[in-house]
Amino acid sequence: MGDDDSPRLKRLLGRLRWSPASPPSDMPRPPVAFIHIPKTAGTTFHTILRKQYGQSSIAAVRAFTPDELEAQMQSLGVADRADPDVEAVSGHMIFGAHRYLDGPLQYLTFVREPVSRVISDYYYVRRTPDHDFYDPVVTENYSLADYVVSGITIYTNNVQTRMISGIGRDVDFGDCTSDMLDRALHNLDEHFAGIGLTERFDESVTLMQRKLGWSLPMYKTRNRTKKRPGRAEIPDATRTLIREHNALDLKLYQYAKERFHRERSKQEEDAFERDLRRLHLVNRIYSPSVKLYISLRKAVNRLLGRDSW
């Protein structure tokens, strides 16, 4: 587990992985690019990608401007398929990876209700000492409202629109335009095979599984922000401030929700519910098994005085 499943758990769960709604796993498939928008369950989803494509077949990319994306794609040997073993590109990156590949590329992403996403991001920063923005936020004791208007990060200013439009940080904080939203919506329509909703994670994953011919996805929830107040506990004025700074993301999220509901409604209900139940069943077994395995591994490492095995 961790990056690899234990052989015993693989045998236990293997019989549940096949889905009759999906094409055979040996069929040729184009590579995918997962745009991981911060605090949208992307870390959890990346573990699913690892199991579908294999860690060695995934190129990790972090790029928030077109120039950064080009440099990353070139340095990783992904551009022009210099590395034919790469089946997926994944990370905090803006749209545009297909421009550096000689062939088709299917984009995937998850989006989240913008107010909840920003609240989660703020409390994640506060509990993560190695985060880029931990020092100003904690040292200067930023409130959530302070963080939203600070301008220290685009994460509080239409980051979902920025990343899906492919513009990213090339537009300054507070300067997003409706043209960026139009570009993002066009990209969703023309290039994205899967657009998941964080709030409907399992259904979103099941839709992607059926569309892309994946084996049954298994995952343990990762990187969830803990010990944060509920949305209802956030002052109205602060929530209004978040909405004002993420007006484009609110529209993009609504558009993505409508697409999700359209795609969900097209599924044959009994077959889809069967796949969804199978997903729930296998992860009720898999997730606690991973948690136990990781706890035991950490305990052994502490006893032996080592960082990992």
PESUL-V718692 format. One record per backbone hydrogen bond with DSSP energy under -1.0 kcal/mol. NH is the residue of the N-H (numbers start at 0). CO is the residue of the C=O. E is the energy in kcal/mol with one decimal. If there is no record, write none. Layout:
BEGIN
nh: {NH	NH}
co: {CO	CO}
e: {E	E}
END
This chain:
BEGIN
nh: {3	9	10	11	12	13	15	16	21	26	31	32	33	34	35	36	44	45	46	48	49	50	51	52	53	56	57	58	60	62	68	69	70	71	72	73	74	75	76	77	78	79	80	81	82	85	86	87	88	89	90	92	93	94	98	99	100	102	105	106	107	108	110	116	117	118	119	120	121	122	123	124	125	126	127	130	133	136	137	138	139	141	146	147	148	149	156	161	162	163	164	166	167	168	169	174	180	181	182	183	184	185	186	187	188	189	190	192	193	195	197	199	200	203	204	205	206	207	208	209	210	211	212	213	215	232	233	238	239	240	241	242	243	244	249	250	251	252	253	254	255	256	257	258	259	260	261	262	263	264	266	271	272	273	274	275	276	277	278	279	280	281	282	283	284	285	286	288	289	290	291	292	293	294	295	296	297	298	299	300	301	302	303	305}
co: {0	5	6	7	8	9	12	13	18	23	86	105	88	107	90	34	40	41	42	44	45	46	47	48	49	53	54	87	89	91	64	65	66	67	68	69	70	71	73	72	72	99	77	78	76	82	56	56	31	58	33	90	62	162	95	96	97	100	30	190	32	193	195	112	113	114	115	116	117	118	119	120	121	122	124	127	130	132	133	134	135	136	142	143	144	145	153	157	158	159	160	161	161	63	166	171	176	177	178	179	180	181	182	183	184	185	186	106	106	108	110	196	197	199	200	201	202	203	204	205	206	207	208	208	16	229	230	234	235	236	237	238	239	240	245	246	247	248	249	250	251	252	253	254	255	256	257	258	259	260	263	267	268	269	270	271	272	273	274	275	276	277	278	279	280	281	282	284	285	286	287	288	289	290	291	292	293	294	295	296	297	298	299	300}
e: {-2.4	-2.4	-2.1	-2.3	-2.4	-2.0	-2.0	-1.3	-2.0	-1.7	-1.9	-2.4	-3.1	-2.6	-2.5	-1.1	-2.1	-2.3	-1.1	-2.0	-2.3	-1.4	-1.7	-2.9	-1.8	-1.7	-1.5	-3.0	-2.2	-2.2	-2.3	-2.4	-2.2	-2.4	-2.7	-2.2	-2.5	-2.0	-1.0	-1.5	-1.7	-2.9	-1.9	-1.4	-1.1	-1.6	-2.9	-1.8	-2.5	-2.5	-1.7	-1.8	-1.4	-2.9	-1.6	-1.9	-1.5	-1.3	-2.5	-1.8	-2.6	-1.3	-2.6	-2.2	-2.3	-2.2	-2.4	-2.2	-2.3	-2.0	-1.9	-2.3	-2.0	-1.1	-1.4	-2.3	-1.5	-1.8	-3.0	-2.2	-1.5	-2.5	-2.5	-2.2	-1.7	-1.1	-2.1	-2.5	-2.4	-2.2	-2.2	-1.2	-2.3	-3.3	-2.1	-2.2	-1.1	-2.5	-2.3	-2.3	-2.7	-2.2	-2.3	-2.3	-2.1	-2.4	-2.6	-1.8	-1.5	-3.2	-2.4	-1.4	-1.0	-2.5	-2.7	-2.3	-2.2	-2.1	-2.8	-2.4	-2.0	-2.9	-1.3	-1.5	-2.3	-1.6	-1.4	-2.1	-2.5	-1.9	-2.2	-2.3	-2.3	-1.8	-1.9	-1.4	-2.5	-2.8	-1.8	-2.1	-2.5	-2.5	-2.1	-2.0	-2.6	-2.5	-2.0	-2.6	-2.7	-2.1	-1.2	-2.7	-2.8	-1.9	-2.2	-2.6	-2.6	-2.2	-2.2	-2.4	-2.7	-2.6	-1.9	-1.4	-1.1	-2.8	-1.8	-1.2	-2.4	-2.2	-2.5	-2.4	-2.7	-2.1	-2.5	-2.5	-2.5	-2.1	-2.6	-2.4	-2.3	-2.2	-2.3	-2.4}
END
